[in-house]
Amino acid sequence: MDCIFKIRAKLYRWSDEQWKERGVGDCKLMRNRESSRVSLIMRQDQTKKVIANFIIEEDPLCQLLAHAGSDKAWVWMTHDFSEGESVRTRFAMRLTSPEEATRFN
């Protein structure tokens, strides 16, 4: 796997009708050398626990949408594998600045 993009961010997951913080760390886009598929992998800084792990797919799930009320955040749905099994999850990612948010898109 080759790292094609890396950025610092705070990740949130939609659960129980509210946003819950998953952690802060480096968000990496990794390309598989054989299949050319791109995955997003993010680990929590202190514990190194995987908090996001999914393949970026060309279906409506991985479509980035601007987070209402913030020019530094994005929202999307995906099938996340961070807990060892596929779970449909809504994520939000807040970046350090509007410029970083634009760079992530």
Biopython code that builds the backbone (N, CA, C, O; Angstrom):
import numpy as np
from Bio.PDB.StructureBuilder import StructureBuilder

atoms = [
    (1, "MET", "N", (0.851, -1.183, 0.000)),
    (1, "MET", "CA", (0.000, 0.000, 0.000)),
    (1, "MET", "C", (0.895, 1.244, 0.000)),
    (1, "MET", "O", (1.889, 1.315, 0.723)),
    (2, "ASP", "N", (0.521, 2.205, -0.816)),
    (2, "ASP", "CA", (1.238, 3.468, -0.900)),
    (2, "ASP", "C", (0.367, 4.576, -0.342)),
    (2, "ASP", "O", (-0.818, 4.656, -0.666)),
    (3, "CYS", "N", (0.940, 5.436, 0.495)),
    (3, "CYS", "CA", (0.216, 6.591, 1.030)),
    (3, "CYS", "C", (0.217, 7.684, -0.040)),
    (3, "CYS", "O", (1.276, 8.160, -0.449)),
    (4, "ILE", "N", (-0.994, 8.083, -0.495)),
    (4, "ILE", "CA", (-1.083, 9.096, -1.544)),
    (4, "ILE", "C", (-1.542, 10.451, -1.004)),
    (4, "ILE", "O", (-1.479, 11.456, -1.711)),
    (5, "PHE", "N", (-2.010, 10.477, 0.266)),
    (5, "PHE", "CA", (-2.464, 11.723, 0.875)),
    (5, "PHE", "C", (-2.508, 11.523, 2.383)),
    (5, "PHE", "O", (-2.904, 10.460, 2.862)),
    (6, "LYS", "N", (-2.099, 12.553, 3.135)),
    (6, "LYS", "CA", (-2.102, 12.473, 4.600)),
    (6, "LYS", "C", (-2.454, 13.842, 5.157)),
    (6, "LYS", "O", (-1.940, 14.860, 4.694)),
    (7, "ILE", "N", (-3.344, 13.864, 6.165)),
    (7, "ILE", "CA", (-3.782, 15.126, 6.754)),
    (7, "ILE", "C", (-4.208, 14.888, 8.202)),
    (7, "ILE", "O", (-4.714, 13.815, 8.531)),
    (8, "ARG", "N", (-4.007, 15.880, 9.066)),
    (8, "ARG", "CA", (-4.444, 15.813, 10.466)),
    (8, "ARG", "C", (-5.921, 16.175, 10.546)),
    (8, "ARG", "O", (-6.383, 17.098, 9.874)),
    (9, "ALA", "N", (-6.658, 15.439, 11.375)),
    (9, "ALA", "CA", (-8.096, 15.691, 11.466)),
    (9, "ALA", "C", (-8.673, 15.126, 12.759)),
    (9, "ALA", "O", (-8.039, 14.340, 13.464)),
    (10, "LYS", "N", (-9.898, 15.556, 13.041)),
    (10, "LYS", "CA", (-10.683, 14.997, 14.141)),
    (10, "LYS", "C", (-11.884, 14.311, 13.504)),
    (10, "LYS", "O", (-12.584, 14.904, 12.683)),
    (11, "LEU", "N", (-12.119, 13.053, 13.890)),
    (11, "LEU", "CA", (-13.178, 12.256, 13.289)),
    (11, "LEU", "C", (-14.341, 12.079, 14.260)),
    (11, "LEU", "O", (-14.148, 11.842, 15.452)),
    (12, "TYR", "N", (-15.556, 12.202, 13.719)),
    (12, "TYR", "CA", (-16.782, 11.996, 14.490)),
    (12, "TYR", "C", (-17.621, 10.926, 13.801)),
    (12, "TYR", "O", (-17.546, 10.747, 12.585)),
    (13, "ARG", "N", (-18.429, 10.212, 14.604)),
    (13, "ARG", "CA", (-19.347, 9.206, 14.068)),
    (13, "ARG", "C", (-20.753, 9.536, 14.563)),
    (13, "ARG", "O", (-20.936, 9.882, 15.730)),
    (14, "TRP", "N", (-21.754, 9.429, 13.673)),
    (14, "TRP", "CA", (-23.145, 9.683, 14.043)),
    (14, "TRP", "C", (-23.680, 8.443, 14.757)),
    (14, "TRP", "O", (-23.704, 7.353, 14.185)),
    (15, "SER", "N", (-24.109, 8.612, 16.008)),
    (15, "SER", "CA", (-24.621, 7.497, 16.794)),
    (15, "SER", "C", (-25.601, 8.025, 17.825)),
    (15, "SER", "O", (-25.350, 9.057, 18.448)),
    (16, "ASP", "N", (-26.704, 7.336, 18.012)),
    (16, "ASP", "CA", (-27.719, 7.737, 19.002)),
    (16, "ASP", "C", (-28.183, 9.172, 18.789)),
    (16, "ASP", "O", (-28.342, 9.932, 19.744)),
    (17, "GLU", "N", (-28.398, 9.534, 17.520)),
    (17, "GLU", "CA", (-28.914, 10.861, 17.153)),
    (17, "GLU", "C", (-28.005, 12.031, 17.531)),
    (17, "GLU", "O", (-28.482, 13.144, 17.753)),
    (18, "GLN", "N", (-26.693, 11.779, 17.605)),
    (18, "GLN", "CA", (-25.737, 12.861, 17.872)),
    (18, "GLN", "C", (-24.360, 12.477, 17.351)),
    (18, "GLN", "O", (-24.068, 11.300, 17.137)),
    (19, "TRP", "N", (-23.506, 13.498, 17.147)),
    (19, "TRP", "CA", (-22.128, 13.266, 16.721)),
    (19, "TRP", "C", (-21.297, 12.895, 17.936)),
    (19, "TRP", "O", (-21.325, 13.592, 18.950)),
    (20, "LYS", "N", (-20.547, 11.784, 17.834)),
    (20, "LYS", "CA", (-19.665, 11.343, 18.916)),
    (20, "LYS", "C", (-18.238, 11.308, 18.386)),
    (20, "LYS", "O", (-17.971, 10.778, 17.308)),
    (21, "GLU", "N", (-17.337, 11.878, 19.157)),
    (21, "GLU", "CA", (-15.939, 11.943, 18.732)),
    (21, "GLU", "C", (-15.313, 10.564, 18.725)),
    (21, "GLU", "O", (-15.428, 9.814, 19.695)),
    (22, "ARG", "N", (-14.640, 10.228, 17.614)),
    (22, "ARG", "CA", (-13.910, 8.952, 17.508)),
    (22, "ARG", "C", (-12.436, 9.144, 17.849)),
    (22, "ARG", "O", (-11.782, 8.237, 18.365)),
    (23, "GLY", "N", (-11.917, 10.348, 17.552)),
    (23, "GLY", "CA", (-10.525, 10.590, 17.888)),
    (23, "GLY", "C", (-9.858, 11.573, 16.951)),
    (23, "GLY", "O", (-10.445, 12.036, 15.973)),
    (24, "VAL", "N", (-8.603, 11.880, 17.281)),
    (24, "VAL", "CA", (-7.769, 12.808, 16.517)),
    (24, "VAL", "C", (-6.555, 12.031, 16.038)),
    (24, "VAL", "O", (-5.993, 11.219, 16.772)),
    (25, "GLY", "N", (-6.153, 12.293, 14.788)),
    (25, "GLY", "CA", (-4.971, 11.622, 14.271)),
    (25, "GLY", "C", (-4.717, 11.958, 12.820)),
    (25, "GLY", "O", (-5.309, 12.880, 12.260)),
    (26, "ASP", "N", (-3.820, 11.185, 12.222)),
    (26, "ASP", "CA", (-3.498, 11.347, 10.805)),
    (26, "ASP", "C", (-4.468, 10.513, 9.981)),
    (26, "ASP", "O", (-4.619, 9.311, 10.197)),
    (27, "CYS", "N", (-5.109, 11.165, 9.047)),
    (27, "CYS", "CA", (-6.007, 10.507, 8.105)),
    (27, "CYS", "C", (-5.187, 10.251, 6.839)),
    (27, "CYS", "O", (-4.621, 11.177, 6.257)),
    (28, "LYS", "N", (-5.131, 8.984, 6.420)),
    (28, "LYS", "CA", (-4.320, 8.631, 5.254)),
    (28, "LYS", "C", (-5.174, 7.990, 4.172)),
    (28, "LYS", "O", (-6.032, 7.153, 4.452)),
    (29, "LEU", "N", (-4.929, 8.394, 2.937)),
    (29, "LEU", "CA", (-5.490, 7.712, 1.784)),
    (29, "LEU", "C", (-4.406, 6.781, 1.252)),
    (29, "LEU", "O", (-3.317, 7.222, 0.884)),
    (30, "MET", "N", (-4.721, 5.492, 1.217)),
    (30, "MET", "CA", (-3.743, 4.477, 0.831)),
    (30, "MET", "C", (-4.207, 3.779, -0.443)),
    (30, "MET", "O", (-5.359, 3.355, -0.537)),
    (31, "ARG", "N", (-3.305, 3.657, -1.433)),
    (31, "ARG", "CA", (-3.620, 2.988, -2.701)),
    (31, "ARG", "C", (-2.976, 1.604, -2.718)),
    (31, "ARG", "O", (-1.780, 1.458, -2.466)),
    (32, "ASN", "N", (-3.789, 0.591, -3.020)),
    (32, "ASN", "CA", (-3.313, -0.768, -3.159)),
    (32, "ASN", "C", (-2.549, -0.871, -4.472)),
    (32, "ASN", "O", (-3.062, -0.479, -5.520)),
    (33, "ARG", "N", (-1.346, -1.388, -4.425)),
    (33, "ARG", "CA", (-0.496, -1.466, -5.623)),
    (33, "ARG", "C", (-1.061, -2.410, -6.675)),
    (33, "ARG", "O", (-0.894, -2.170, -7.871)),
    (34, "GLU", "N", (-1.723, -3.472, -6.252)),
    (34, "GLU", "CA", (-2.231, -4.473, -7.199)),
    (34, "GLU", "C", (-3.571, -4.086, -7.809)),
    (34, "GLU", "O", (-3.748, -4.166, -9.025)),
    (35, "SER", "N", (-4.521, -3.663, -6.963)),
    (35, "SER", "CA", (-5.874, -3.393, -7.463)),
    (35, "SER", "C", (-6.138, -1.915, -7.741)),
    (35, "SER", "O", (-7.146, -1.579, -8.363)),
    (36, "SER", "N", (-5.257, -1.033, -7.294)),
    (36, "SER", "CA", (-5.398, 0.421, -7.414)),
    (36, "SER", "C", (-6.583, 0.977, -6.613)),
    (36, "SER", "O", (-6.945, 2.140, -6.791)),
    (37, "ARG", "N", (-7.189, 0.177, -5.742)),
    (37, "ARG", "CA", (-8.269, 0.665, -4.883)),
    (37, "ARG", "C", (-7.679, 1.596, -3.822)),
    (37, "ARG", "O", (-6.559, 1.397, -3.351)),
    (38, "VAL", "N", (-8.452, 2.603, -3.463)),
    (38, "VAL", "CA", (-8.011, 3.570, -2.461)),
    (38, "VAL", "C", (-8.827, 3.371, -1.188)),
    (38, "VAL", "O", (-10.053, 3.275, -1.228)),
    (39, "SER", "N", (-8.123, 3.311, -0.059)),
    (39, "SER", "CA", (-8.757, 3.170, 1.248)),
    (39, "SER", "C", (-8.418, 4.369, 2.114)),
    (39, "SER", "O", (-7.351, 4.967, 1.974)),
    (40, "LEU", "N", (-9.336, 4.720, 3.015)),
    (40, "LEU", "CA", (-9.055, 5.724, 4.022)),
    (40, "LEU", "C", (-8.809, 4.983, 5.325)),
    (40, "LEU", "O", (-9.636, 4.182, 5.760)),
    (41, "ILE", "N", (-7.671, 5.254, 5.943)),
    (41, "ILE", "CA", (-7.318, 4.632, 7.218)),
    (41, "ILE", "C", (-6.918, 5.738, 8.176)),
    (41, "ILE", "O", (-6.112, 6.607, 7.843)),
    (42, "MET", "N", (-7.496, 5.696, 9.378)),
    (42, "MET", "CA", (-7.181, 6.700, 10.390)),
    (42, "MET", "C", (-7.007, 6.009, 11.735)),
    (42, "MET", "O", (-7.822, 5.175, 12.128)),
    (43, "ARG", "N", (-5.928, 6.368, 12.439)),
    (43, "ARG", "CA", (-5.645, 5.827, 13.775)),
    (43, "ARG", "C", (-5.661, 6.959, 14.792)),
    (43, "ARG", "O", (-5.261, 8.087, 14.504)),
    (44, "GLN", "N", (-6.132, 6.629, 15.989)),
    (44, "GLN", "CA", (-6.123, 7.577, 17.095)),
    (44, "GLN", "C", (-4.675, 7.830, 17.501)),
    (44, "GLN", "O", (-3.875, 6.897, 17.564)),
    (45, "ASP", "N", (-4.333, 9.091, 17.776)),
    (45, "ASP", "CA", (-2.951, 9.450, 18.114)),
    (45, "ASP", "C", (-2.383, 8.655, 19.288)),
    (45, "ASP", "O", (-1.354, 7.995, 19.145)),
    (46, "GLN", "N", (-3.029, 8.711, 20.425)),
    (46, "GLN", "CA", (-2.452, 8.145, 21.644)),
    (46, "GLN", "C", (-2.487, 6.624, 21.690)),
    (46, "GLN", "O", (-1.504, 5.998, 22.085)),
    (47, "THR", "N", (-3.599, 6.023, 21.293)),
    (47, "THR", "CA", (-3.751, 4.576, 21.418)),
    (47, "THR", "C", (-3.361, 3.807, 20.162)),
    (47, "THR", "O", (-3.144, 2.596, 20.220)),
    (48, "LYS", "N", (-3.270, 4.498, 19.024)),
    (48, "LYS", "CA", (-2.995, 3.894, 17.707)),
    (48, "LYS", "C", (-4.111, 2.948, 17.272)),
    (48, "LYS", "O", (-3.924, 2.158, 16.347)),
    (49, "LYS", "N", (-5.273, 3.020, 17.930)),
    (49, "LYS", "CA", (-6.430, 2.215, 17.544)),
    (49, "LYS", "C", (-6.981, 2.723, 16.214)),
    (49, "LYS", "O", (-7.058, 3.931, 15.987)),
    (50, "VAL", "N", (-7.363, 1.794, 15.338)),
    (50, "VAL", "CA", (-7.964, 2.165, 14.062)),
    (50, "VAL", "C", (-9.366, 2.703, 14.339)),
    (50, "VAL", "O", (-10.194, 2.016, 14.936)),
    (51, "ILE", "N", (-9.628, 3.947, 13.896)),
    (51, "ILE", "CA", (-10.939, 4.551, 14.118)),
    (51, "ILE", "C", (-11.726, 4.718, 12.824)),
    (51, "ILE", "O", (-12.915, 5.035, 12.861)),
    (52, "ALA", "N", (-11.084, 4.509, 11.688)),
    (52, "ALA", "CA", (-11.771, 4.496, 10.381)),
    (52, "ALA", "C", (-10.945, 3.636, 9.439)),
    (52, "ALA", "O", (-9.720, 3.748, 9.386)),
    (53, "ASN", "N", (-11.636, 2.774, 8.695)),
    (53, "ASN", "CA", (-10.975, 1.897, 7.738)),
    (53, "ASN", "C", (-12.010, 1.487, 6.701)),
    (53, "ASN", "O", (-12.844, 0.618, 6.956)),
    (54, "PHE", "N", (-11.954, 2.114, 5.533)),
    (54, "PHE", "CA", (-12.921, 1.775, 4.492)),
    (54, "PHE", "C", (-12.353, 2.060, 3.112)),
    (54, "PHE", "O", (-11.446, 2.874, 2.939)),
    (55, "ILE", "N", (-12.921, 1.358, 2.137)),
    (55, "ILE", "CA", (-12.550, 1.550, 0.740)),
    (55, "ILE", "C", (-13.397, 2.689, 0.184)),
    (55, "ILE", "O", (-14.607, 2.738, 0.408)),
    (56, "ILE", "N", (-12.768, 3.590, -0.529)),
    (56, "ILE", "CA", (-13.494, 4.690, -1.155)),
    (56, "ILE", "C", (-14.109, 4.152, -2.441)),
    (56, "ILE", "O", (-13.412, 3.800, -3.392)),
    (57, "GLU", "N", (-15.429, 4.102, -2.436)),
    (57, "GLU", "CA", (-16.168, 3.506, -3.531)),
    (57, "GLU", "C", (-16.828, 4.578, -4.381)),
    (57, "GLU", "O", (-17.023, 5.709, -3.936)),
    (58, "GLU", "N", (-17.165, 4.213, -5.594)),
    (58, "GLU", "CA", (-17.813, 5.155, -6.513)),
    (58, "GLU", "C", (-19.328, 5.012, -6.473)),
    (58, "GLU", "O", (-19.986, 5.013, -7.514)),
    (59, "ASP", "N", (-19.871, 4.891, -5.286)),
    (59, "ASP", "CA", (-21.326, 4.879, -5.159)),
    (59, "ASP", "C", (-21.728, 6.041, -4.259)),
    (59, "ASP", "O", (-20.855, 6.745, -3.751)),
    (60, "PRO", "N", (-22.997, 6.257, -4.052)),
    (60, "PRO", "CA", (-23.421, 7.426, -3.272)),
    (60, "PRO", "C", (-22.906, 7.446, -1.831)),
    (60, "PRO", "O", (-22.920, 8.496, -1.189)),
    (61, "LEU", "N", (-22.458, 6.316, -1.321)),
    (61, "LEU", "CA", (-22.038, 6.284, 0.078)),
    (61, "LEU", "C", (-20.841, 7.180, 0.365)),
    (61, "LEU", "O", (-20.878, 7.943, 1.330)),
    (62, "CYS", "N", (-19.813, 7.119, -0.415)),
    (62, "CYS", "CA", (-18.583, 7.867, -0.127)),
    (62, "CYS", "C", (-18.580, 9.270, -0.722)),
    (62, "CYS", "O", (-17.515, 9.823, -0.997)),
    (63, "GLN", "N", (-19.729, 9.835, -0.918)),
    (63, "GLN", "CA", (-19.814, 11.180, -1.484)),
    (63, "GLN", "C", (-19.613, 12.212, -0.372)),
    (63, "GLN", "O", (-20.371, 12.247, 0.597)),
    (64, "LEU", "N", (-18.585, 13.051, -0.520)),
    (64, "LEU", "CA", (-18.316, 14.096, 0.470)),
    (64, "LEU", "C", (-19.345, 15.207, 0.352)),
    (64, "LEU", "O", (-19.616, 15.710, -0.738)),
    (65, "LEU", "N", (-19.915, 15.582, 1.495)),
    (65, "LEU", "CA", (-20.853, 16.693, 1.560)),
    (65, "LEU", "C", (-20.341, 17.696, 2.578)),
    (65, "LEU", "O", (-19.839, 17.310, 3.634)),
    (66, "ALA", "N", (-20.462, 18.970, 2.271)),
    (66, "ALA", "CA", (-20.037, 19.999, 3.224)),
    (66, "ALA", "C", (-20.915, 19.898, 4.472)),
    (66, "ALA", "O", (-22.130, 19.729, 4.371)),
    (67, "HIS", "N", (-20.299, 20.002, 5.637)),
    (67, "HIS", "CA", (-21.036, 19.957, 6.899)),
    (67, "HIS", "C", (-21.735, 21.293, 7.099)),
    (67, "HIS", "O", (-21.106, 22.348, 7.010)),
    (68, "ALA", "N", (-23.013, 21.250, 7.364)),
    (68, "ALA", "CA", (-23.787, 22.484, 7.557)),
    (68, "ALA", "C", (-23.230, 23.270, 8.736)),
    (68, "ALA", "O", (-23.058, 22.731, 9.829)),
    (69, "GLY", "N", (-22.950, 24.543, 8.505)),
    (69, "GLY", "CA", (-22.479, 25.410, 9.580)),
    (69, "GLY", "C", (-20.986, 25.421, 9.806)),
    (69, "GLY", "O", (-20.518, 26.086, 10.730)),
    (70, "SER", "N", (-20.209, 24.699, 8.985)),
    (70, "SER", "CA", (-18.756, 24.702, 9.169)),
    (70, "SER", "C", (-18.059, 24.647, 7.818)),
    (70, "SER", "O", (-18.400, 23.827, 6.966)),
    (71, "ASP", "N", (-17.088, 25.518, 7.631)),
    (71, "ASP", "CA", (-16.310, 25.486, 6.394)),
    (71, "ASP", "C", (-15.035, 24.656, 6.565)),
    (71, "ASP", "O", (-14.180, 24.633, 5.679)),
    (72, "LYS", "N", (-14.912, 23.967, 7.725)),
    (72, "LYS", "CA", (-13.746, 23.133, 7.997)),
    (72, "LYS", "C", (-14.100, 21.653, 8.112)),
    (72, "LYS", "O", (-13.266, 20.856, 8.543)),
    (73, "ALA", "N", (-15.337, 21.265, 7.731)),
    (73, "ALA", "CA", (-15.769, 19.888, 7.972)),
    (73, "ALA", "C", (-16.481, 19.278, 6.774)),
    (73, "ALA", "O", (-17.092, 19.975, 5.964)),
    (74, "TRP", "N", (-16.383, 17.952, 6.689)),
    (74, "TRP", "CA", (-17.043, 17.161, 5.651)),
    (74, "TRP", "C", (-17.826, 16.036, 6.297)),
    (74, "TRP", "O", (-17.476, 15.579, 7.386)),
    (75, "VAL", "N", (-18.894, 15.580, 5.628)),
    (75, "VAL", "CA", (-19.731, 14.478, 6.101)),
    (75, "VAL", "C", (-19.879, 13.468, 4.968)),
    (75, "VAL", "O", (-19.959, 13.854, 3.802)),
    (76, "TRP", "N", (-19.915, 12.172, 5.303)),
    (76, "TRP", "CA", (-20.152, 11.128, 4.304)),
    (76, "TRP", "C", (-20.623, 9.853, 4.997)),
    (76, "TRP", "O", (-20.501, 9.706, 6.213)),
    (77, "MET", "N", (-21.166, 8.933, 4.195)),
    (77, "MET", "CA", (-21.568, 7.600, 4.656)),
    (77, "MET", "C", (-20.646, 6.575, 4.001)),
    (77, "MET", "O", (-20.158, 6.779, 2.889)),
    (78, "THR", "N", (-20.414, 5.461, 4.718)),
    (78, "THR", "CA", (-19.577, 4.401, 4.167)),
    (78, "THR", "C", (-19.792, 3.108, 4.930)),
    (78, "THR", "O", (-20.465, 3.083, 5.961)),
    (79, "HIS", "N", (-19.215, 2.035, 4.413)),
    (79, "HIS", "CA", (-19.173, 0.756, 5.123)),
    (79, "HIS", "C", (-17.810, 0.683, 5.810)),
    (79, "HIS", "O", (-16.797, 0.418, 5.162)),
    (80, "ASP", "N", (-17.787, 0.918, 7.116)),
    (80, "ASP", "CA", (-16.545, 0.995, 7.881)),
    (80, "ASP", "C", (-16.159, -0.383, 8.421)),
    (80, "ASP", "O", (-17.015, -1.155, 8.853)),
    (81, "PHE", "N", (-14.852, -0.676, 8.389)),
    (81, "PHE", "CA", (-14.332, -1.955, 8.874)),
    (81, "PHE", "C", (-13.436, -1.782, 10.105)),
    (81, "PHE", "O", (-12.689, -2.704, 10.432)),
    (82, "SER", "N", (-13.478, -0.643, 10.796)),
    (82, "SER", "CA", (-12.555, -0.384, 11.906)),
    (82, "SER", "C", (-12.783, -1.294, 13.111)),
    (82, "SER", "O", (-11.873, -1.486, 13.916)),
    (83, "GLU", "N", (-13.982, -1.855, 13.245)),
    (83, "GLU", "CA", (-14.274, -2.761, 14.365)),
    (83, "GLU", "C", (-14.177, -4.226, 13.945)),
    (83, "GLU", "O", (-14.560, -5.107, 14.714)),
    (84, "GLY", "N", (-13.674, -4.502, 12.744)),
    (84, "GLY", "CA", (-13.482, -5.866, 12.298)),
    (84, "GLY", "C", (-14.588, -6.417, 11.418)),
    (84, "GLY", "O", (-14.417, -7.477, 10.816)),
    (85, "GLU", "N", (-15.709, -5.734, 11.325)),
    (85, "GLU", "CA", (-16.792, -6.151, 10.436)),
    (85, "GLU", "C", (-17.372, -4.925, 9.753)),
    (85, "GLU", "O", (-17.207, -3.801, 10.226)),
    (86, "SER", "N", (-18.048, -5.151, 8.642)),
    (86, "SER", "CA", (-18.610, -4.045, 7.867)),
    (86, "SER", "C", (-19.848, -3.475, 8.551)),
    (86, "SER", "O", (-20.825, -4.185, 8.790)),
    (87, "VAL", "N", (-19.790, -2.172, 8.862)),
    (87, "VAL", "CA", (-20.914, -1.479, 9.487)),
    (87, "VAL", "C", (-21.145, -0.184, 8.712)),
    (87, "VAL", "O", (-20.222, 0.606, 8.516)),
    (88, "ARG", "N", (-22.392, 0.026, 8.274)),
    (88, "ARG", "CA", (-22.715, 1.272, 7.565)),
    (88, "ARG", "C", (-22.679, 2.410, 8.586)),
    (88, "ARG", "O", (-23.393, 2.379, 9.588)),
    (89, "THR", "N", (-21.840, 3.412, 8.321)),
    (89, "THR", "CA", (-21.557, 4.462, 9.297)),
    (89, "THR", "C", (-21.576, 5.830, 8.637)),
    (89, "THR", "O", (-21.145, 5.980, 7.494)),
    (90, "ARG", "N", (-22.077, 6.830, 9.359)),
    (90, "ARG", "CA", (-21.992, 8.221, 8.908)),
    (90, "ARG", "C", (-20.857, 8.872, 9.698)),
    (90, "ARG", "O", (-20.842, 8.849, 10.929)),
    (91, "PHE", "N", (-19.912, 9.448, 8.963)),
    (91, "PHE", "CA", (-18.765, 10.116, 9.567)),
    (91, "PHE", "C", (-18.796, 11.610, 9.283)),
    (91, "PHE", "O", (-19.383, 12.063, 8.300)),
    (92, "ALA", "N", (-18.151, 12.362, 10.165)),
    (92, "ALA", "CA", (-17.844, 13.769, 9.929)),
    (92, "ALA", "C", (-16.369, 13.950, 10.274)),
    (92, "ALA", "O", (-15.871, 13.366, 11.237)),
    (93, "MET", "N", (-15.686, 14.752, 9.490)),
    (93, "MET", "CA", (-14.279, 15.025, 9.744)),
    (93, "MET", "C", (-14.075, 16.527, 9.789)),
    (93, "MET", "O", (-14.440, 17.248, 8.861)),
    (94, "ARG", "N", (-13.482, 16.988, 10.893)),
    (94, "ARG", "CA", (-13.168, 18.408, 11.028)),
    (94, "ARG", "C", (-11.668, 18.579, 10.870)),
    (94, "ARG", "O", (-10.867, 17.883, 11.494)),
    (95, "LEU", "N", (-11.316, 19.533, 10.013)),
    (95, "LEU", "CA", (-9.907, 19.803, 9.742)),
    (95, "LEU", "C", (-9.497, 21.107, 10.418)),
    (95, "LEU", "O", (-10.334, 21.799, 10.998)),
    (96, "THR", "N", (-8.218, 21.440, 10.344)),
    (96, "THR", "CA", (-7.697, 22.581, 11.094)),
    (96, "THR", "C", (-8.076, 23.941, 10.524)),
    (96, "THR", "O", (-8.089, 24.935, 11.250)),
    (97, "SER", "N", (-8.385, 23.994, 9.226)),
    (97, "SER", "CA", (-8.700, 25.281, 8.598)),
    (97, "SER", "C", (-9.561, 25.057, 7.362)),
    (97, "SER", "O", (-9.638, 23.937, 6.857)),
    (98, "PRO", "N", (-10.207, 26.109, 6.868)),
    (98, "PRO", "CA", (-10.952, 25.973, 5.609)),
    (98, "PRO", "C", (-10.041, 25.554, 4.448)),
    (98, "PRO", "O", (-10.472, 24.824, 3.556)),
    (99, "GLU", "N", (-8.794, 26.010, 4.458)),
    (99, "GLU", "CA", (-7.852, 25.653, 3.405)),
    (99, "GLU", "C", (-7.556, 24.147, 3.417)),
    (99, "GLU", "O", (-7.478, 23.512, 2.365)),
    (100, "GLU", "N", (-7.392, 23.584, 4.626)),
    (100, "GLU", "CA", (-7.160, 22.152, 4.746)),
    (100, "GLU", "C", (-8.392, 21.356, 4.305)),
    (100, "GLU", "O", (-8.266, 20.292, 3.698)),
    (101, "ALA", "N", (-9.584, 21.880, 4.615)),
    (101, "ALA", "CA", (-10.824, 21.230, 4.193)),
    (101, "ALA", "C", (-10.918, 21.200, 2.666)),
    (101, "ALA", "O", (-11.327, 20.192, 2.089)),
    (102, "THR", "N", (-10.548, 22.282, 2.023)),
    (102, "THR", "CA", (-10.544, 22.341, 0.564)),
    (102, "THR", "C", (-9.527, 21.359, -0.003)),
    (102, "THR", "O", (-9.787, 20.703, -1.012)),
    (103, "ARG", "N", (-8.384, 21.257, 0.637)),
    (103, "ARG", "CA", (-7.343, 20.337, 0.205)),
    (103, "ARG", "C", (-7.816, 18.876, 0.316)),
    (103, "ARG", "O", (-7.477, 18.052, -0.533)),
    (104, "PHE", "N", (-8.586, 18.560, 1.347)),
    (104, "PHE", "CA", (-9.090, 17.202, 1.552)),
    (104, "PHE", "C", (-10.090, 16.815, 0.471)),
    (104, "PHE", "O", (-10.146, 15.657, 0.057)),
    (105, "ASN", "N", (-10.879, 17.783, 0.014)),
    (105, "ASN", "CA", (-11.883, 17.519, -1.006)),
    (105, "ASN", "C", (-11.208, 17.260, -2.318)),
    (105, "ASN", "O", (-11.879, 17.013, -3.320)),
]
sb = StructureBuilder()
sb.init_structure("model")
sb.init_model(0)
sb.init_chain("A")
sb.init_seg("    ")
for serial, (resi, resn, name, xyz) in enumerate(atoms, 1):
    if name == "N":
        sb.init_residue(resn, " ", resi, " ")
    sb.init_atom(name, np.array(xyz, "f"), 0.0, 1.0, " ", f" {name:<3s}", serial, name[0])
structure = sb.get_structure()
